[in-house]
Amino acid sequence: MEHLGWAYLAAGFGGGLTIIGAGLGIGKLAAAAMDASGRQPEAAGAVRTSMIIAAALIEGATFFSLVICILLALK
């Protein structure tokens, strides 16, 4: 029964780290995109498209990690 408690703890800790990492990553991504748009307004469309693609990749990795944490908790 003790191993089940450790699994819940690890899943909660992993989920929290995942969300913190994704928030920091998307925050840095958005800050860099805003900086690039401010420096070259004519390239804002291309920067926005690149930012959305990168944010989608970050969120995809985040969802994958959260699914792994949920599977760990339910095992």
C-alpha positions, 0 to 999 in steps of 0.5 A: 500500500505504501508504493501507491502513496509514492505513486500519487506523490510522484504523479502530483509532483510531476504534474506540477513541474510540468505545468510550471515548465510549460508556463515558463516556456510559453511566457519566454516564447511570448516575450521573445515574440513581442520583442521581435514584433516591436523591433521589426513590425513588418515581420510580425505576421511571420513571428506570430505564426512561428510563435503559435507553432512553437506554443503548440509544440510546448503544449503537446509535450505538456499534455503528454507529460500530464497523461503520463502522470495520470497513468502513473497515479492510476497504476 
